Each structure stands twice: as C-alpha cells, then as structure tokens.
Amino acid sequence: MVTNEFKNYAEEALVHTYNRFPVAFDHGEGVYLYDTDGKKYLDFAAGIAVNAFGYHVEEYNNALKAQMDKLIHISNLFYTEPMAEAAHKLVKASGLKRVFFTNSGTEAIEGAIKVARKYAHKKDGCTDHEIIAMEHSFHGRSMGALSVTGNAHYREAFGPGIGHVIFAKYNDLEDVKAKITDKTCAILFETVQGEGGIYPGEADFIKQIRKLCDEKDILLILDEIQCGMGRTGKMFAYQHYGILPDVMTTAKALGCGVPVGAFVVGERAENALEPGDHGSTYGGNPLVCAAVSKVFDMFESRHVLDHVNEVAPYLDKRLSQLAAEFDVVKETRGMGLIRALELKAPAGPYINKALEKGLVIISAGANIIRFVPPLVITKENVDEMYEILKSCLEEL
Ligand SMILES: *Cc1c(COP(=O)(O)O)cnc(C)c1O
C-alpha cells in the first residue's frame, strides 16, 4: 500500500487518466511482484498480457543489455541486423509476408487502417472507403484506433473520429454481411475480444468472413495485440481457424516489456504501402527489435506453446470450480491463458480484495475479472490463485 503522501506526490504531476491501485511495484521475480514495502504478489495480469515470461528473465535481460551497449537507436533511415532478424521471425511465426514495427498497439492499428485505405484507393482512386469494425471492440486510444473502437464511452467526447466506420455485432455474420457496401475496404476485429469481456471469435464467423473478404476483395484485419503471441496456445489466435488475415496487428507480448508493436501484411496487401506512405522515428529500433528477436527464440527453446496448452485447461478447470461453487459467478470463458470470470456483481471489490491478499488480477468491463497471467505460470501458481480468489469470494 502506498502512503497518501506518495499518492498525492505522484498524482500532482500526472494527468488524471487512470484510477490506479494504491500499490507501487518495485521489482519482480518469476511470476511474483514485490511492492515498495517488500510485500509479495502473485501476478495474473502480466502488465496487461505483456510479460509472457514473467519478471527478471536473465536470458532476455542479457540480450537487451548487450544491445544497449552496441546501439539503442538509429532511425529507419538505416538498416540494422536486429530489425531484419525480428521481422523475419515475425513473418515466419505469423505466416504473413512483411512487417512494419510500431511503438504500441494503437499505432499498429493506425498502420493497418492506412494499409486498408491505401489498398482500396489504388483500385478506384476514391477517398471515402468504409471500415466495418465490431461492437464492444477495443483497438487503442489514438484517434484512428479510437474511431474503430466499439465503445461509445471511450469515443464520445473526442469526436469527430476518422469517419466512415460502421459497427457490426461480433460473431454475427448476417449483421456484418448487411453492412458491407461497395465502399467497404476492410473488416476489422479482435480474434478474441479482450477489453470487451474476453469473447473468442466463433470458428464459423471467422471462416465465413474470410470467404466474404476473398469474394469481395476486402481486407481482413485481425487485431492480435492481446490474444496473439502464444496466449491462446497458438502463436497467433487465427491459427486455430486455419485462415490467414490480410493484415494482423500485434504488440503487448511481442516485446515482453519494451514498447513495440507491429502490423504484418499478407500477400494481398504486401505492396499497398509504398515509400513515403508511412513512418516512425523510433519504430523497430535496435533495442526493441533485439527484445522481439529474443522473445521468439525463447518461445521455441522453452516450448512455451506446449506449456500454455498444458496449463490452460487446468486454469479453466479451477475457474469452472469457482463458477460452480459461488452464486455470484455467472460464468467463465476464454481460450488458452486469456480467460474471464463473469460475475453478477461489479468485479472491482473482488479485485481490490485480491490485491490486499497478494494476488494481481484485473477487470475487462464492470463485472468481469480477466486472467492474462505470464505464459510461464505453473499449475501450482493456478492453485495459489484459486485459493486467494476463493477466499475473496467467500468473504464478500
Ligand atoms: C491493448 C490493446 C490495444 C492497444 O494497444 P496499446 O499498446 O495500449 O496502444 C489494441 N487492441 C487490443 C486488442 C488491445 O488489447
């Protein structure tokens, strides 16, 4: 717990965009965090699905330290080996063709939107193309990403958005179909909706949309910023459905803690953007790319996907137990290590109680507890989480 004095000191100098928990974290070790008083916490949030390997990972840290002493930044006017290597590894893991590195998820979405508009512009020269996005989606906070985010509460005060965005119901093929016009340049959605409450895309929906996009030459953009990078048990969640998107966005666990994202384009869209169409000063600098490169190596050498596929059913089982034992739990759902416990009451008090008891969990919507732990958690960690959460459910 931070003192009121520290809280006031911090708030004094920060824009008030977050209601932070009254904890200041100092360091981490494995899947545990330690606050400035030395109190230990089990982490089931991973910095919002970022820290796939947990904390103080020597192999990863050493790769960053080595790169830091060589070259941190050089701009995109020059080549670097770390960027070329990271791009090839991302291309291989995604099954797509080319990568543009960004500094965040929201910027990856901005880039994806530009790819779609440019792709359509090249065909007909028009500048009024439409994007179909989904209700209850989340794609980020910059103006473009916000404009395709299906949550009016986030958008309203900041209008007008980029325009020409039409929202359809997620997992509702007929609704999407009804909203396609000859101006539609892209259909955009999260393969698993994250912030909106952890709703996996249905296989039929995803496959049929892929078909529709092929028939009508519309780009399918899949946002894998939260659900990608091994979280569902495949490197990218769309790999469960046997399809490829035309554009894919990734960030969060891509760099496991350094600020990096990317949009990755497939065959159809690989040449949509041309020299001068897009850029970023920092995007994919050697420091973050050394991290990305090491992250892909560690996924392989540590058999992370196998581990996720082994531990995830156990997490599901334990959460299902809580759903059966407690009336206040409505249901549990998710895929791999991105899961939800939906309550019939606000999740806030339970999350605060858990934090007091040394468990970090977060919400995804008012009534939903979200579980996006480091991918390296063990069954013993799941048991520990279960016991703490159970005691919170009993006491409240
Ligand atoms: C977090 C998130 C974003 C935004 O990423 P930032 O790095 O916060 O800009 C976009 N889409 C999804 C699905 C996300 O979970």
PDBQT file of the ligand as one rigid body, heavy atoms in Angstrom, charges set to zero:
ROOT
HETATM    1  C1  LIG A 401      -4.079  -3.128 -25.671  1.00  0.00    +0.000 C 
HETATM    2  C2  LIG A 401      -4.786  -3.255 -26.953  1.00  0.00    +0.000 A 
HETATM    3  C3  LIG A 401      -4.648  -2.296 -27.968  1.00  0.00    +0.000 A 
HETATM    4  C4  LIG A 401      -3.857  -1.024 -27.775  1.00  0.00    +0.000 C 
HETATM    5  O1  LIG A 401      -2.531  -1.261 -27.538  1.00  0.00    +0.000 OA
HETATM    6  P1  LIG A 401      -1.615  -0.113 -26.843  1.00  0.00    +0.000 P 
HETATM    7  O2  LIG A 401      -0.256  -0.700 -26.850  1.00  0.00    +0.000 OA
HETATM    8  O3  LIG A 401      -2.186   0.119 -25.486  1.00  0.00    +0.000 OA
HETATM    9  O4  LIG A 401      -1.719   1.092 -27.697  1.00  0.00    +0.000 OA
HETATM   10  C5  LIG A 401      -5.274  -2.540 -29.170  1.00  0.00    +0.000 A 
HETATM   11  N1  LIG A 401      -6.002  -3.648 -29.383  1.00  0.00    +0.000 NA
HETATM   12  C6  LIG A 401      -6.152  -4.591 -28.433  1.00  0.00    +0.000 A 
HETATM   13  C7  LIG A 401      -6.943  -5.821 -28.724  1.00  0.00    +0.000 C 
HETATM   14  C8  LIG A 401      -5.565  -4.416 -27.187  1.00  0.00    +0.000 A 
HETATM   15  O5  LIG A 401      -5.749  -5.331 -26.228  1.00  0.00    +0.000 OA
ENDROOT
TORSDOF 0
